[in-house]
Amino acid sequence: MDELEKALVLSVPEPRTLELIFSAANLAKLRATYDVVETTSDHLASLGDDLLGRVRYIIGQPPLSAETLGRLRNLKAVLNVESNLLNNMPYDQVFARGIYVLTTGQVFAEPVAEMGLAMALNLARGIVDADLAFRNGAELWGGDGNGSARLLTGSDIGIVGFGDLGKALHRVLSGFRAKIKVYDPWLPESILKDAGVQPASLESVMAQSDFVFVVAAVTSENKGFLGAQGFAAMRKGAAFILLSRADVVDFDALMAAVKSGHIVAASDVFPQEPLAADHPIRTLSGFLRSAHRAGALDVAFKKMGEMVLDDMAFMERGLPPMRLKRAERETVSRMRSKPVDKN
C-alpha cells in the first residue's frame, strides 16, 4: 500500500502507550498498515486542519469538543483502550455521524474474575492471615486455625452487575455448585435466566448471600448506592468483594461494617488511589486489600492491541467492528467511572 493511501491513526492512548498495548510484531503491523501520528490530549486540538481532516481512527479516548470533532471530518471510530467509557465528547454528534465508540475493557474480565475468586477463597479460609501468623510463629494447626472458615462450594453467591466481568465471574464460579443470584437493572430477567443465574433484587442479593461480588460500573444514578443499610442486611460473617469501582460503595459505611465484625470484605479499588499512608483501611482487620492490580496483566494489555488491529481491519473493508464492545447511545453518557492514571 502506498504511504499516501494509508488511513491516518491518531494515537492518544494515555495513560497507556502503544508499546504496552501492542506486541512488537503487532506494533510493527500497525505502523506498516497505517499512518500513525502520536499526540497528547492537551495538544490534539492544536493540530492542523489538514491532519485532523485525514484522521480515520483514534486510539484512546481523549476529550473532544464539538469544534474539534467537527474538524475530524473523516473519523470512523474512537477506540478506547483505557477501559472506562468516558463522558468527554458530544456523543449526540458522534452517533449522528455514525462514528463508532469502542472499548477494549472486556480484556480485563477474566483476570479480574480470577482475582475475585482468589479473594473469595481467602476470605473463606483466612489464607493470608494464616500465612502471616505462620511467619510470626503464631500459627494455629489443624482445626484450631479454622474457627471462621467456610466453603465456597454450595454457598449462596450474589453478583451485583452482569456485564463482561459479571459473566466472567460466573464462569470461574461454575465449578463450585453455588446458588447464584444476580442483580442488574440494565438487563431483562430473560437474559439472566438464559445465562443460568437467578434474577434477584438488590435487597435479596445483599441479604441472602454468603459472598457478594460487586462488578457494577459507576453511572450517573448509582454513586454510593451500596451503603450502611445494605451492609447491615448482610448475613453475619458474609464476604463483600468489590472488583469494579469504588464510587459505587459508601466506603465509610463499608469500613464500619467490617470494623464491627458483622462482615468481612476485600477490594481491588479505593476512593483515592493511591491511598494516604495513614488511611485507616490499611490496618483494618477483616479487610483484604489489593492495589488496583486485578486486571493489569501484560496478556490483557496485549490483547487490546490484537482487538484494535482486528476491528480497524474490519472497518477498512467496510464492515462493522466485531471484537470491541460498542458504546450505546442511550447509556454511554451516563457512565461516571474515573479515568485511570496508572496502568
CORJO-V612915 format. One record per residue. N is the residue number from 0. PSI is psi as a letter, one per 20 degrees, with the letter a starting at -180 (* if undefined). NEAR is the number of other C-alpha atoms within 10 Angstrom. Layout:
# CORJO-V612915
((N & PSI & NEAR) (N & PSI & NEAR))
This chain:
# CORJO-V612915
((0 & p & 8) (1 & q & 6) (2 & h & 10) (3 & i & 9) (4 & i & 10) (5 & p & 16) (6 & q & 18) (7 & p & 22) (8 & p & 24) (9 & p & 24) (10 & o & 22) (11 & m & 24) (12 & j & 23) (13 & p & 22) (14 & j & 14) (15 & r & 17) (16 & r & 16) (17 & h & 20) (18 & h & 13) (19 & g & 18) (20 & h & 22) (21 & p & 23) (22 & r & 19) (23 & g & 13) (24 & g & 8) (25 & h & 17) (26 & h & 18) (27 & h & 11) (28 & g & 13) (29 & g & 19) (30 & h & 13) (31 & h & 13) (32 & h & 19) (33 & q & 20) (34 & o & 17) (35 & p & 19) (36 & p & 14) (37 & p & 15) (38 & a & 15) (39 & r & 15) (40 & h & 16) (41 & h & 9) (42 & i & 9) (43 & g & 18) (44 & i & 18) (45 & i & 10) (46 & q & 12) (47 & q & 10) (48 & h & 13) (49 & g & 11) (50 & g & 13) (51 & h & 23) (52 & h & 16) (53 & i & 18) (54 & p & 22) (55 & h & 22) (56 & q & 24) (57 & p & 23) (58 & o & 23) (59 & r & 24) (60 & m & 26) (61 & q & 21) (62 & p & 17) (63 & p & 17) (64 & r & 13) (65 & h & 15) (66 & g & 10) (67 & g & 17) (68 & h & 19) (69 & h & 15) (70 & i & 20) (71 & m & 20) (72 & h & 16) (73 & j & 18) (74 & p & 23) (75 & h & 20) (76 & q & 22) (77 & o & 20) (78 & n & 28) (79 & o & 28) (80 & j & 26) (81 & h & 23) (82 & h & 20) (83 & p & 19) (84 & p & 24) (85 & q & 19) (86 & m & 16) (87 & k & 12) (88 & r & 17) (89 & n & 15) (90 & h & 20) (91 & g & 12) (92 & h & 13) (93 & g & 20) (94 & h & 14) (95 & h & 9) (96 & i & 13) (97 & k & 11) (98 & p & 17) (99 & p & 20) (100 & o & 23) (101 & q & 25) (102 & q & 25) (103 & j & 24) (104 & h & 21) (105 & i & 19) (106 & h & 24) (107 & i & 22) (108 & g & 20) (109 & g & 21) (110 & g & 20) (111 & h & 25) (112 & g & 26) (113 & h & 18) (114 & h & 18) (115 & g & 25) (116 & g & 17) (117 & g & 13) (118 & g & 27) (119 & g & 23) (120 & h & 16) (121 & g & 17) (122 & h & 28) (123 & h & 21) (124 & j & 19) (125 & k & 20) (126 & g & 15) (127 & g & 13) (128 & h & 16) (129 & h & 18) (130 & g & 13) (131 & h & 12) (132 & g & 13) (133 & g & 13) (134 & h & 10) (135 & j & 9) (136 & k & 9) (137 & k & 11) (138 & q & 15) (139 & p & 13) (140 & q & 10) (141 & c & 7) (142 & h & 8) (143 & h & 9) (144 & j & 13) (145 & k & 14) (146 & h & 10) (147 & j & 11) (148 & q & 16) (149 & r & 15) (150 & q & 12) (151 & h & 20) (152 & p & 14) (153 & j & 12) (154 & r & 16) (155 & p & 18) (156 & p & 24) (157 & q & 29) (158 & p & 28) (159 & o & 23) (160 & p & 21) (161 & l & 24) (162 & b & 17) (163 & g & 18) (164 & g & 25) (165 & g & 24) (166 & g & 20) (167 & h & 20) (168 & g & 24) (169 & h & 20) (170 & g & 14) (171 & i & 14) (172 & i & 19) (173 & h & 14) (174 & i & 10) (175 & j & 12) (176 & k & 12) (177 & q & 15) (178 & o & 16) (179 & p & 23) (180 & q & 24) (181 & p & 26) (182 & o & 25) (183 & o & 20) (184 & i & 14) (185 & j & 10) (186 & q & 13) (187 & q & 10) (188 & h & 17) (189 & h & 11) (190 & g & 12) (191 & g & 19) (192 & g & 12) (193 & h & 9) (194 & i & 13) (195 & k & 14) (196 & r & 19) (197 & o & 17) (198 & q & 23) (199 & r & 20) (200 & r & 15) (201 & g & 19) (202 & g & 13) (203 & g & 17) (204 & g & 26) (205 & g & 29) (206 & h & 19) (207 & k & 18) (208 & q & 22) (209 & h & 23) (210 & p & 28) (211 & o & 26) (212 & p & 29) (213 & o & 26) (214 & k & 27) (215 & q & 21) (216 & q & 22) (217 & p & 22) (218 & r & 16) (219 & i & 11) (220 & i & 11) (221 & j & 16) (222 & p & 17) (223 & k & 14) (224 & i & 14) (225 & o & 19) (226 & b & 16) (227 & g & 17) (228 & g & 12) (229 & g & 18) (230 & h & 21) (231 & h & 16) (232 & i & 15) (233 & q & 24) (234 & q & 16) (235 & p & 14) (236 & i & 20) (237 & r & 23) (238 & p & 26) (239 & p & 27) (240 & o & 24) (241 & p & 23) (242 & i & 27) (243 & e & 24) (244 & q & 22) (245 & h & 22) (246 & i & 22) (247 & i & 24) (248 & q & 21) (249 & n & 16) (250 & h & 18) (251 & g & 11) (252 & h & 18) (253 & g & 21) (254 & h & 20) (255 & h & 15) (256 & h & 20) (257 & g & 22) (258 & h & 16) (259 & i & 11) (260 & j & 12) (261 & g & 18) (262 & r & 24) (263 & r & 24) (264 & r & 25) (265 & q & 22) (266 & q & 23) (267 & i & 22) (268 & q & 20) (269 & q & 21) (270 & h & 14) (271 & p & 9) (272 & p & 12) (273 & r & 11) (274 & q & 13) (275 & q & 10) (276 & h & 8) (277 & j & 8) (278 & p & 9) (279 & h & 10) (280 & i & 20) (281 & h & 13) (282 & j & 11) (283 & o & 14) (284 & p & 15) (285 & j & 22) (286 & p & 21) (287 & p & 22) (288 & q & 17) (289 & p & 14) (290 & m & 12) (291 & l & 19) (292 & j & 13) (293 & h & 21) (294 & i & 22) (295 & m & 15) (296 & q & 14) (297 & h & 13) (298 & h & 15) (299 & g & 20) (300 & g & 25) (301 & h & 19) (302 & h & 17) (303 & g & 29) (304 & g & 22) (305 & g & 16) (306 & h & 20) (307 & g & 24) (308 & g & 17) (309 & g & 16) (310 & h & 20) (311 & h & 25) (312 & g & 15) (313 & g & 15) (314 & h & 15) (315 & h & 14) (316 & j & 9) (317 & j & 9) (318 & q & 11) (319 & q & 13) (320 & q & 20) (321 & h & 13) (322 & h & 19) (323 & q & 20) (324 & p & 17) (325 & p & 17) (326 & q & 17) (327 & p & 13) (328 & h & 14) (329 & h & 9) (330 & h & 11) (331 & h & 16) (332 & i & 19) (333 & i & 16) (334 & p & 17) (335 & j & 21) (336 & q & 21) (337 & p & 15) (338 & q & 13) (339 & q & 13) (340 & j & 10) (341 & p & 11) (342 & * & 15))
